[in-house]
Amino acid sequence: MEGQQPVLIFTTEKDGNFFVYVQKPKLSSLHKYKLEQQKSAKPLCFTAHITNQTVTLLCLYSNDSVYQVLIPLQQDTEEEKKVKEEILSKSLLLKLSVSGAVLKGTSLVVVDKDHVAVLGSLAASGNKPKEYLTVWNTKFQTLQTSKELPLGTSGQLWCYEEKFFLFHGRVLTVILYKCETSSLAAAVGKLKDSQTLDVSSFVNWNTLEDEEQVVSFQSQQSVALKGESRMNLRSRRSTVAEQSGTLSVGQLLLKLKNASTYVLETELRQLMAKAPTPDLQATIGCVVTALIDRCKRNPKYYPQTFLQEIVETRNLSYSLCPDLMAVALEKKDMHLLQICLERFPDIPEEITYACLKAFLSMSEEYLKSIDVNLDSAICYVDVEYDDMGFKTETLENGFSAEMEQDMCDTKIPTESRSDGESCPVGLRKAALLNAVLHSAYTETFLLPHLKNLPPQQAVLFLRYLYYLYVKCSEKVNTTLPGVRSPTINQIMDWMCLLLDAQFTVMAMLPEAKDLVSNLHRFVRAQVRFYSELNKMEGSLRELQRLNLLRESQTYSIEVLEII
Amino acid sequence: MGEFQVHRVRFFGLVPAGVRCLACQPRGTRLALARTDGTVEVYNFAANYFQEKVIPGHEARSVESLCWAAGARLFGAGLGGDITEYDLAGLSAARGVDGGGGPVWSMVANGTGTQLAIGCEDGSVKIFQVVAEGIQFERNLDRRKGRVLCLSWHPSDTHIVAGSIDFFRVIDVASGQTVQRIMVNHQVEKAKRECVVWAIALLSSGTVVSADSFGRVQFWDWQQGTLAESCAVSTSAVLSLAVSEKEDSIVVGTSSGATYQLQLLPVRLGGLEKQWVRTKVFQFHSHDVRAVAHSPTALISGGLDAQLVIRPLMEKVQKKSYDAVLRKFIFPHRRLVSCARKARLLLFQFSQYLELWRLGSTEETGKDGEVLPLCQMPEHLLQLKSKGPEHIYCSSISPCGTWLGYSTASRLQLYRVHCDGDGVSLSKVPKAPKLLPPAYQLQFSAASDSLFVASARGAVHVFQLQEPGGCKHLHTLRPPSGCSEAVYLLAPSADGHWLAAVSGDWAIHVYNLKCFKHHCVVPSYDCAVSALAIHPITNNLVIAYSDQQLSEFSIPEKQYTGWSRAVQSRGLHRVWLERDSPITHITFNPKNAAHILLHDTFLLCVLDKSLPLPDDGAILMNQSTLKQLPETARKRQLHAFKICKKFQPLLFMDLLDKNCLVVVERPIMDFKTQLPQPVQQKKFGT
């Protein structure tokens, strides 16, 4: 990433030959190099860094040595493109051996210009090999420090901003490490300094239960970072990271106002990772607001995945970023809206209504092209009906006209029954509507908005609610399968609310007539059923009372005749 | 036959304690049960689920967990922090061994019964070795924060799984280290409630089955730490869980009183892939089901409503037998009431006190079914609290009503009752017999001049009662061949000549009290004796067994009577044999030698030996039919069993004089109202 220009380096193997490719995606140029062959040894691991227009490629070979390959970053010219492949010569940088014992390296990372870290197992003669993380000084060819990893590792090692990440046993271990500027005194061990590999924090996968813990872990990490003294700067990225630590959030956002999209997102990501705990939420709020402002200014700009990521991983609320949902509505970002509805505790009823309307008006064809979380609906919406799409005609759901009597549930003709069982909306729409059903609302505030719902959409929504109700009633415990699926109470509340808001329309609309009269019959049957039960309860109570009166006597003398 | 004046007593305020835990004897026929008051009971499946042994509780000894180890040894542990071995022959609790980890919430024995693991309040799991003289601390396993509420061994004894609040962990027994810790509450969104793992089981496949307070039964792959299946069985907490020996069926109990069965069934008919499916639900209990057990043929559950329910699995029952019917037990299979016939007093035994009542009286007579006006109300004479924390083993009042005795685990108390006019006073007999306690049964002779004390190792002590208030040890009767078990039932003859005693090995010994010699042994019958009595005129010993068989043994002739042989050869009526509860008391009508009165929890029966036995085609309970027939037509319908089911549940029945009965009932509703409120459940319309 020298000079705002990303460079991609990758290696391939073919018939024992190793090739290195250097690609600059921005300039769409690709260079292919062949690596000088080495007898009886193969490269195991590569790592690279760029300094002064030169790629320094370090290779860990199976003969326990690290080789250095220098690749100049060329300017693209026509002639060079014709050169088929250059052979790269390598030079021995380091032999991984300490007083006779050889370190069998498995992975290699660059710490700074004079230090590399190698993860591998040290096989001392006669003993069982033990796994070590080692840091080597390339200038003086010495082992700087090492740490034993008795529980074993996966052989993989990552380094990111003076932190080593590796699997140690069952946990992901993070080791903070800082190299002093290389000096001979340090290399031969004269200089006693603070560099240790002892500071290690780790993530136990077993405890990673919810986001809060992850967040706290991250903040912990950032606090630990702050405690470190100035570190050697290796790349431009860490320079910025340093700065953002000193700049206030507002200043930074101001500074980034006109930065390029890519830079902006990178900076914001870092900012979020480093934000101090007390005002973490506020900072993220600011970040989202900054993004939204940018979206508003630049209609072409819409960082969909980044926003989704933020909403999904942070405990945001509507009030922290009031414009987010409005923009998402404008951009028809259904997935983001779904996530917001599921997660925000304080969405105004107006926005909830706007989402509902948007979801209902969306065509199934359009929905098919977008990605939404289907978990809440997939378990009960029949996929085969999904293909049919939703029907604008609502007549087939009704009951035959002669079904005037109250026995609504028992004598449904099989034909209309099967229609009642098919979902009136597609799978994606159902999932989106479920998100609306899940959101918090106050009836008084939602009702006026619901009155504005176009009749066709209201009928469709009611049919969907009725379908959910039927599905619920099929189960003994009246719950729908799946995660975040609506509960029976939510369904009933919304149904009542919708009928309250749209009753006159429903009564007038011919396509709603069957549905409404159906519901009416059902409610009437329920009322009768309950009144019967209450009557029964009354008489049972009376019987019990009589019985108790007789039984409550604790003593009596009775006559018993036994024949 | 005749009319009786029945004193119908419902003021015995017995509240049976809730069932806390159950333990099926592995590969055995016994079920151990502990109640919330610390009482431990042993039921014998082979003897029609007879409540064979009862070890009364102790205030300081709560039992949270019971387990069988080393074959037939029973251990209990509780919140007192001790592990106690129960002496099932001597019906007592041995001295406890301190668990060393605070209150003990759970205890399980390993597959071979050689080790016990306990889960403690302080989060530790400790292993104890079962040795000949008791148990011995072996070592501590990895300790983590959070009380260990439930434990389960892997069938191969290599791992233990321990359930706590919000998580459970798997411990490698060899290294003692926790090898896996799994949170159980992460699926419940935003749940700030804690999720209590109430019960857990580790199957041989490595699957961990957990039951939690969110009403879920979950199946985990502990090696991966992943949830394989989650079954939301109930909206209320799942409190208990038991797995069948074949590991194809699980029973769980919930706080709403429902029990559920889950079965491992093929997903497709004939397919190999299997899945746990909730198959059956039963609502037998009104309160928390704190304990469940899974016998090879039945689901067993015990609730805080004091019920023990045995629900047979019909697919596992081969033939129609006693085991094939649902059984519910609430009341003990022994007498808690004794009656002073002459003085018309009733003595009620509670766990820590006794109540003495005087019956009322009437001067009227009436027809069948009439309630007579009372001229004197029943009177609560006194309440006698037992001293100390121990619960009462047994109690008795003499027929004349002047002597009263009770025994706890460590003391035998004897009192003199003085009735002067309206007042009643007690005086303690100063030189109360010093014996090796406890006494398992106290029985006064018919003339109220001697006291028989059933004791350990088959011994019966005989005391002479002296006026005005003293007693003297006369003799100790022992079976000639020796016996390791305690005597639990006694029956003296009315003429003071004979005494029959039944010990825990079900042998019935008859002693001659004139010369204090062993007279004979009743030929052994391999079933528990639930009641016995000696006829006052013929000196025939009538024995009721828990498998509902009846026999009559002539003491003077040392052989079964002709009537008894006739009964045996003909067989008792099918309905009689299929009854639920055992006969708990037998008495006789002195005016009619052919009559034997018996009762169990649900019926009262007058057995008229002079009438023919009913055959299987006849209606056993025919009283209501008979009452509709004219006098002349009755003759053909009469048979020996005259059964009355009017009084239920019946705890005691005795004949006061020739046509006066006393029955003690305890209506279920009466004691249910004294239980704590169960989990509120929404009923229709409310």
Chai-1 contact restraints between the chains, C-beta under 6 A:
chainA,res_idxA,chainB,res_idxB,connection_type,confidence,min_distance_angstrom,max_distance_angstrom,comment,restraint_id
A,N206,B,R181,contact,1.0,0.0,6.0,A-B,restraint_1
A,E209,B,M183,contact,1.0,0.0,6.0,A-B,restraint_2
A,E209,B,H186,contact,1.0,0.0,6.0,A-B,restraint_3
A,Y530,B,G685,contact,1.0,0.0,6.0,A-B,restraint_4
A,L533,B,F684,contact,1.0,0.0,6.0,A-B,restraint_5
A,L533,B,G685,contact,1.0,0.0,6.0,A-B,restraint_6
A,N534,B,G685,contact,1.0,0.0,6.0,A-B,restraint_7
A,E551,B,P667,contact,1.0,0.0,6.0,A-B,restraint_8
A,T554,B,R10,contact,1.0,0.0,6.0,A-B,restraint_9
A,T554,B,F11,contact,1.0,0.0,6.0,A-B,restraint_10
A,Y555,B,V9,contact,1.0,0.0,6.0,A-B,restraint_11
A,Y555,B,P378,contact,1.0,0.0,6.0,A-B,restraint_12
A,S556,B,R8,contact,1.0,0.0,6.0,A-B,restraint_13
A,S556,B,V371,contact,1.0,0.0,6.0,A-B,restraint_14
A,I557,B,Q5,contact,1.0,0.0,6.0,A-B,restraint_15
A,I557,B,H7,contact,1.0,0.0,6.0,A-B,restraint_16
A,I557,B,T362,contact,1.0,0.0,6.0,A-B,restraint_17
A,I557,B,L372,contact,1.0,0.0,6.0,A-B,restraint_18
A,E558,B,V6,contact,1.0,0.0,6.0,A-B,restraint_19
A,E558,B,R8,contact,1.0,0.0,6.0,A-B,restraint_20
A,E558,B,V371,contact,1.0,0.0,6.0,A-B,restraint_21
A,V559,B,E3,contact,1.0,0.0,6.0,A-B,restraint_22
A,V559,B,G366,contact,1.0,0.0,6.0,A-B,restraint_23
A,V559,B,D368,contact,1.0,0.0,6.0,A-B,restraint_24
A,V559,B,E370,contact,1.0,0.0,6.0,A-B,restraint_25
A,L560,B,F4,contact,1.0,0.0,6.0,A-B,restraint_26
A,L560,B,V6,contact,1.0,0.0,6.0,A-B,restraint_27
A,E561,B,E3,contact,1.0,0.0,6.0,A-B,restraint_28
A,E561,B,D368,contact,1.0,0.0,6.0,A-B,restraint_29
A,I562,B,M1,contact,1.0,0.0,6.0,A-B,restraint_30
A,I562,B,V606,contact,1.0,0.0,6.0,A-B,restraint_31
A,I562,B,K642,contact,1.0,0.0,6.0,A-B,restraint_32
A,I563,B,M1,contact,1.0,0.0,6.0,A-B,restraint_33
A,I563,B,L626,contact,1.0,0.0,6.0,A-B,restraint_34
